[in-house]
Amino acid sequence: MRLEGKVALVTGGNRGIGEAIVRLFAKEGASVVFAARRAVLGEQMEQSLIDEGYPAHFFAADVRDEESVEGLVRNTVATYGKIDIVVNCAGIAPASTVESMDVETWDNLMATNVRSMFLVCKHAIPELRKTRGCIINFGSTFAMVGAAGSAGYALTKAAAVNFSKSLALELAGDGIRVNALCPGGTDTEFLRDWLASSGDAKAAEQWLLDRHPLGRLGTPEDQAKAALFLASDDASFVTGHALLVDGGYTAQ
Ligand code: NDP
């Protein structure tokens, strides 16, 4: 029960890695608020957590929108009284070469992956100051290496890493830790969609597997365990760090 008594706010929590984080944090004793746009998916998950006896609340929110994010933070505090842990997991990865990406897709990518992180942090910081809490922002291996066909996405993930370092420095005096979690290829619908967008999902998966020296893709649970470490007191001296959970992808 490494998060007993803690309140966690997880964006992008209704599926994939976010869902694994919500479930693990709840098992470890946290009260968890999670958010995403698709309410049906979120409400089903909320019910399944409640059925298992875990305190959890889903709020439909669009992390690109400031009013929506303000409401999410307000609702979290109204529900559980405080916030100890923020996980910015929501993200999208439209695959396209720079040349063929249209400006609307670019702007939406920046808003979903970068503006959201700024908005959630901005509105949660006053609450985290009261609890001396922590923030985990989602990067990627693509924060560290180039990714042909995903330059915009890779840029947003590099932004998450550097934003985390700068924010860690801004908030260290308040006892708030800020870290980035950088997954390698992790088997979720997000990854399956990204592989399919190459036109040959099987070949793209093999290409990706070949880049993971441990010889497999990650699981959402691999990432959730790393998030648990960063959120827990075990990481009480860890801030401004980018934790790679990538099966060795970036060691080469
Ligand atoms: P999923 O697509 O499974 O989950 C993404 C989540 O983000 C969903 O819950 C989605 O819910 C939510 N989301 C997207 N847009 C918004 C929005 N505007 N407002 C609120 N919520 C939103 O992806 P993964 O679990 O695979 O990825 C999670 C994170 O990990 C992402 O940041 C991704 O970049 C990162 N990552 C993933 C890797 C992988 O291989 N899977 C590798 C490296 C990094 P909804 O659509 O209902 O809003």
Residues whose N, C-alpha, C, O or C-beta is under 5 A from the ligand:
A	BS01	NDP	G12 G13 N14 R15 G16 I17 G18 A35 A36 R37 R38 A61 D62 V63 R64 C89 A90 G91 T112 F138 G139 S140 T141 P183 G184 G185 T186 T188 E189 F190 L191
